[in-house]
């Protein structure tokens, strides 16, 4: 009987250890859940670091007072009490509501009509769809600068066209009366293409069999639109309503670039008011409180819409 030394088993042990390590790596690579988590890890870290982290930090800052240099001082609910007594807060809220009421309903109606026109089976219709959609993917700042020239009271295109009909155009962005309507008109124009595309997708998802059955029953064009198109488009309308409300309440670029909130605070919106307090007045705690007031307004409106959707949204 031969006696083996430990060194004789060393290669075998190394081979066994290597096989164990390879099998562990293979099991690790075959774990689909782990691979999925690894792929989404950068996104999760980015959300935690740059989105949810600042959101929680802003909530804490809303109960403090201080600038970017000094240490924030805890003041409790004083910021929220002060904003309720501030005239500019109520002015900005009123202007924001004015903007929302002007942009969202008119924009949705015009987008639906445009989608109906773009849903025709005509040669070259794709080109027109692209033209209408282009403003939606153009920079908001570039759009604002372009409309600054259009609204120019002396050599702007709009006043020039009005002059051809013997109508004296106003000083659009310099008038407290016309400044906000001018921004609303521009915002509706820019949002038409995006809403049109969503409505167009909804229209093309309605089965033709419904319209054929309605024609057999003698329904006219308006009856088919009102009793078939509108109800079956209600989920799309609900989506655009939610997105439109959230987007309109957060309007910032247009008023910041075109008017700066003037004249006489006629275009001062909530987000612009938040920006002014945070980055001009350096009142980060007060700006955070304003931001959370806006958040709760949007949350409340969204919950109300989700509650009311049971009455008017019809899912096929």
Secondary structure, DSSP 8 states (H G I E B T S, - for coil): -----HHHHHHHHHHHHHHHHHHHHHHHHH-HHHHHHHHHHHHHHHHIIIIIHHHHHHHHHTTEE--SSS--EE-TTHHHHHHHH-HHHHHHHHHHHHHHHHHHHHHHHHHHHHHHHHTS--TTHHHHHHHHHHGGGS-HHHHHHHHHHHT-TTT-HHHHHHHHTT-----GGG-TTTHHHHHHHHHHHHHHHHHHHHHHHHHHTS-HHHHHHHHHTT--HHHHIIIIIHHHTHHHHHHHHHHHHHHHHT--HHHHHHTTT-STTTT--HHHHHHHHHHTS--HHHHHHHHHHHHHHHHHHHHHHHHHHHHH----
